[in-house]
């Protein structure tokens, strides 16, 4: 079958056809053969039947002839005989024809012999006939046709002869011939059946052959067909699969058909197709790759990207797509005039120092590519070219491609990529097409950028305009508001003016009539006035006398009280108990006396109209509280019930003189308690009943309130109820003995109540108790018309009174310290005419470590003040000669004495006038011991404000002189020093109040000087550094440890020097208020927890740092300072034992948050307490500092007590 | 209640809400200005009424941030009101020169143009190296702009003109670098500037200053807040220190104005007096 396989399908098909044809031919032959047999048979049958027919025709003709011959013998007429002869002749001829026909046919030999015999027989027969015929003819030769032959003479003879002949001879001949013919037929039939048998046999055989051949051809056909079909089908299926694969796109697997047939060829052709398809698809896929790449590129740079962004995306995409390892993109800088390219995006590109980010046209490869507008490719990249770096190493790109991209033939930029392998054509083609896209997109991006920036600009402008509009509006509003305010006041003024004008006109009209009346009244008035004046003078004299008497009484009492108090203190312990008791009794009596005098003084003062009223806001609750506080003790002691009721309708505040009000209440309360033995006292603060009748005009029930004090005491009989308000009167003549008291209380109260614009009512039943009700206006408008203490009454020349005052006996002075004044000691000048008190003050001075000077007159005092320049002055106001007021004025008006603090001690009540004139304190005599001590403390505090000595340290003489000129005056004593050593010795021998220091000195620097001074035990005064040197921050900080202020020399420096110097010369030693200082001092002792703890203060605010460090070092802390976060970190590096950090937040260099974070980042400081200090107040700021790692948080300015409690918490271990 | 009364109430509520939720206190800002800003923002953000914004404001911090942005009016330019800079140069600088170290507080610095202007001025006077400028604003966003020091190029001609009018002696261009239609201020100018958030309505003094500038900020405050701010400045100023206000602002209505005197005629630059005044107060 291999043969088949190697055959072509055509051959196979041909082979099949041939086989079929072969068998067909065989079948045809077979059929032909059968046909042949049949036709042979037919032919035989035909020819034989022909023969038979011919034989029978011959036989027919023969019979005809025979019949005619017989007929002829009977014919009678020649005509009949003629027609019979014609018929006989035709038969004879036809017989001859048939016989020849028969003879021409294939005849069996036997038949031929028979025919031949027949012919002979036939000829015999004919001759016999002819002989008859001649006989008959001879008869008829001369007769007419219609002649009856029978009639002829011979006839019967001839006839009988012819009949005899025919009966013998002719019959025999005929029989013989007809027999012969039958024989021939028999022969033919025999032959025929013989032939038919043979033919049947043949045809049977042929059919068998045909059947066999058909079967054979079917078998062969089947076999060949199947095998061929199979070989073709297998090939085709393989082909189909292969082509399917191709259709599926598998162009790589080649078809494996090795056959030589058409399928093989088809396979070959398909393979060829596949190969060419592969080629085509390769072509197509590279286009595809390019297209995909371009599409991806397009996708990446889609959207409204900004130039840098788009550049980065482009280079990243292209590098990724080409698997380039490094890449950069440069865009033309539209800002530049010449073509300049700027790096805008890169891929895996590492900036190198010597490589530029900008290229001009023609500069470097990038510039060159832009210049040429063509791509440049480098294959062997030099060693020092940019390297592809990764975390693991670096390598050199093998292949560098620099391609410009153009838009409308304008260079938009240049793309540079480096790869490790050479780029293939499709990559190059991709690049080529990509740059086109990039160019367009870059151009678009540029346009977009421009558009966007234009839009943005427009928006910005709009916003800006809006903002400006807003500002303008607000400014306008502010101005409008101010204008409105101004307008309002203007309108008010106008209205007032209008009013004034109108009233002026009216007044003018009335004026004239008034003038007349006035003159009349004036005259009357003058009369009255004269009388009144006389009266007033009388009354005034009385009151003045009383007032001055009291003063005079108080002066000796002053010494008495203090001395007895000192005695009673028994400081030296040399008094016996009874002596001490006596001293106490003296003191007590003195005090009683003083009380009495005070009350007389008060009364007389009120009557003389010399009581000042000081109106202030008084909360009702406070009145109630003070009553309870002041009298609770006394009430409890006496076992009296007590109740205070406040009517809720009473306003919360009243306006009145608090001190006087309390004085009245005190009097009333004291009386109530005094005269009540059992029961209780009720105080009610309420509104007056509407029907209350006031005796004093002006007091209205609606605008007043009442304080009533009801007791259950002895009561006052009706007839005495008026009297008791008079001075020195009590209800019962004897009561004073029983109840004590001066009897002045109620008089004073009444007078005071009038002074305060109110009155006192009394309701009382003897034996049942009394109710005193004080009515006062809720709002006291202004002091009732009383003569002010300061208005000099022409009637009562107050000062004149003193002229009568005798000069003190010890005019010469006390033995004071004027001869032994010590420079180091503060000195106090005492101007006091009461020598006893002066002596007392002198002793006090000495006791407190001061030198004392005394003067008994103002004149002497002024003299001493000018001469000795005391540190402070204690001044009495009542002096012989010029009085204390004049002394004070003179002191304050003289530049030489202006700075000396003056403390007033006088029997006169303290007035604001004294302070206005420059006094620093005021004590009302008699002075209590404690008050005196306080006054001395106050003076001590003031000494530092005294301007004493200024040391100017400056080596330049001219400059020194100019400073002296600038600052030196009566207030300031300037001392000069040129060198550091001079300063050191100066400071050791002398105390200075301030030092101006130049940093550059001939023998040492200012720094060294200050450090040296610190080591000596000299007292360093406040230092003002005055230098031409520019200082570093560190130097400044270091200087700040010693110096109060630093001034850099310059145009304006002298001005500032003056300001600063006077600032420090005037400044208190410690700015902290006394109370606060005490508080801190108190805390100091209790806190062991603070001892030696190390605190780091981080703050750039020097004010805060110094304030904090002062307070904290007082508490025993060790302090470190840093001005910003960086410095703090540096300190924490070396100082590892810091206990706590106070961290400011807002600082230059490094802020607090960052500093805290960095501190916390260090393991060892993870638990270090850090307190954040900030000026910020918001919740978020608090959270921020905690988030940064602060332990706690504090707002600036720092509250010291809070800070300490916080420190206590965070330092607690 | 009339419509505008309701609106006024709404504004009070929204300002209260801001204060309670975020701690920013705008309640003492000039009312009319606040009303305009709030209404403008309401329109911009599409709310029908002001009170409708409150819930969002409480929950959405970014919404609040943008409202804040609306609140701060940042009209400023380099060497704005050049005359004032000239006065600083002539009257203030000579005195500042006598200090070894100078602290300046620019309160309400907005986008920082004037901070840089002052830095330039100090630089030219040779003082910048010993100066620390605290530039503060309550709005973090503008503060960031100030910190970056990047400004639009288009205004620079006006600024240059201002600079020259203020008495600038150098070439203004040396203080910035122009790029991409913007200018960025020279790095050296930023060195001594500390930008920080500080709210004049709620925060306190944080350091002692030689010079405080607060220009065109207080016009947005009501009298209360103006007083608070001025007291804050007073607490922060050294004796003899300087205070610069905007040219529509004044110390006239402030109680402490006795402690200050204008350094020149109509100028809005004041100097704090040395303490003679204080002294006389003490002795009382």
HADDOCK unambig.tbl for C-alpha pairs under 7 A between the chains (distance, minus, plus):
assign (segid A and resid 464 and name CA) (segid B and resid 75 and name CA) 6.93 0.50 0.50
assign (segid A and resid 467 and name CA) (segid B and resid 73 and name CA) 5.59 0.50 0.50
assign (segid A and resid 467 and name CA) (segid B and resid 74 and name CA) 6.57 0.50 0.50
assign (segid A and resid 467 and name CA) (segid B and resid 75 and name CA) 5.91 0.50 0.50
assign (segid A and resid 468 and name CA) (segid B and resid 75 and name CA) 5.78 0.50 0.50
assign (segid A and resid 474 and name CA) (segid B and resid 33 and name CA) 6.05 0.50 0.50
assign (segid A and resid 474 and name CA) (segid B and resid 219 and name CA) 6.46 0.50 0.50
assign (segid A and resid 474 and name CA) (segid B and resid 220 and name CA) 6.55 0.50 0.50
assign (segid A and resid 475 and name CA) (segid B and resid 219 and name CA) 6.05 0.50 0.50
assign (segid A and resid 475 and name CA) (segid B and resid 248 and name CA) 6.77 0.50 0.50
assign (segid A and resid 478 and name CA) (segid B and resid 219 and name CA) 6.34 0.50 0.50
assign (segid A and resid 915 and name CA) (segid B and resid 284 and name CA) 5.99 0.50 0.50
assign (segid A and resid 920 and name CA) (segid B and resid 283 and name CA) 5.89 0.50 0.50
assign (segid A and resid 1030 and name CA) (segid B and resid 100 and name CA) 6.67 0.50 0.50
assign (segid A and resid 1031 and name CA) (segid B and resid 100 and name CA) 5.85 0.50 0.50
assign (segid A and resid 1036 and name CA) (segid B and resid 100 and name CA) 6.84 0.50 0.50
assign (segid A and resid 1046 and name CA) (segid B and resid 99 and name CA) 6.43 0.50 0.50
assign (segid A and resid 1046 and name CA) (segid B and resid 100 and name CA) 6.53 0.50 0.50
assign (segid A and resid 1047 and name CA) (segid B and resid 98 and name CA) 4.95 0.50 0.50
assign (segid A and resid 1047 and name CA) (segid B and resid 99 and name CA) 5.30 0.50 0.50
assign (segid A and resid 1047 and name CA) (segid B and resid 100 and name CA) 6.72 0.50 0.50
assign (segid A and resid 1048 and name CA) (segid B and resid 97 and name CA) 6.69 0.50 0.50
assign (segid A and resid 1048 and name CA) (segid B and resid 98 and name CA) 3.98 0.50 0.50
assign (segid A and resid 1048 and name CA) (segid B and resid 99 and name CA) 5.54 0.50 0.50
assign (segid A and resid 1048 and name CA) (segid B and resid 100 and name CA) 6.15 0.50 0.50
assign (segid A and resid 1049 and name CA) (segid B and resid 98 and name CA) 5.81 0.50 0.50
assign (segid A and resid 1050 and name CA) (segid B and resid 97 and name CA) 6.78 0.50 0.50
assign (segid A and resid 1050 and name CA) (segid B and resid 98 and name CA) 6.12 0.50 0.50
assign (segid A and resid 1051 and name CA) (segid B and resid 94 and name CA) 6.35 0.50 0.50
assign (segid A and resid 1052 and name CA) (segid B and resid 94 and name CA) 5.70 0.50 0.50
assign (segid A and resid 1052 and name CA) (segid B and resid 95 and name CA) 5.34 0.50 0.50
assign (segid A and resid 1053 and name CA) (segid B and resid 95 and name CA) 6.75 0.50 0.50
assign (segid A and resid 1053 and name CA) (segid B and resid 98 and name CA) 5.44 0.50 0.50
assign (segid A and resid 1059 and name CA) (segid B and resid 274 and name CA) 6.45 0.50 0.50
assign (segid A and resid 1063 and name CA) (segid B and resid 275 and name CA) 6.72 0.50 0.50
assign (segid A and resid 1101 and name CA) (segid B and resid 207 and name CA) 4.65 0.50 0.50
assign (segid A and resid 1101 and name CA) (segid B and resid 208 and name CA) 6.01 0.50 0.50
assign (segid A and resid 1103 and name CA) (segid B and resid 208 and name CA) 6.57 0.50 0.50
assign (segid A and resid 1146 and name CA) (segid B and resid 196 and name CA) 6.95 0.50 0.50
assign (segid A and resid 1148 and name CA) (segid B and resid 194 and name CA) 5.27 0.50 0.50
assign (segid A and resid 1174 and name CA) (segid B and resid 206 and name CA) 6.90 0.50 0.50
assign (segid A and resid 1175 and name CA) (segid B and resid 203 and name CA) 5.55 0.50 0.50
assign (segid A and resid 1175 and name CA) (segid B and resid 204 and name CA) 4.48 0.50 0.50
assign (segid A and resid 1175 and name CA) (segid B and resid 205 and name CA) 5.62 0.50 0.50
assign (segid A and resid 1175 and name CA) (segid B and resid 206 and name CA) 5.07 0.50 0.50
assign (segid A and resid 1176 and name CA) (segid B and resid 198 and name CA) 6.57 0.50 0.50
assign (segid A and resid 1176 and name CA) (segid B and resid 203 and name CA) 4.49 0.50 0.50
assign (segid A and resid 1176 and name CA) (segid B and resid 204 and name CA) 6.11 0.50 0.50
assign (segid A and resid 1177 and name CA) (segid B and resid 202 and name CA) 5.96 0.50 0.50
assign (segid A and resid 1177 and name CA) (segid B and resid 203 and name CA) 4.98 0.50 0.50
assign (segid A and resid 1178 and name CA) (segid B and resid 23 and name CA) 5.63 0.50 0.50
assign (segid A and resid 1179 and name CA) (segid B and resid 23 and name CA) 6.65 0.50 0.50
assign (segid A and resid 1196 and name CA) (segid B and resid 204 and name CA) 6.51 0.50 0.50
assign (segid A and resid 1196 and name CA) (segid B and resid 205 and name CA) 6.97 0.50 0.50
assign (segid A and resid 1196 and name CA) (segid B and resid 206 and name CA) 6.75 0.50 0.50
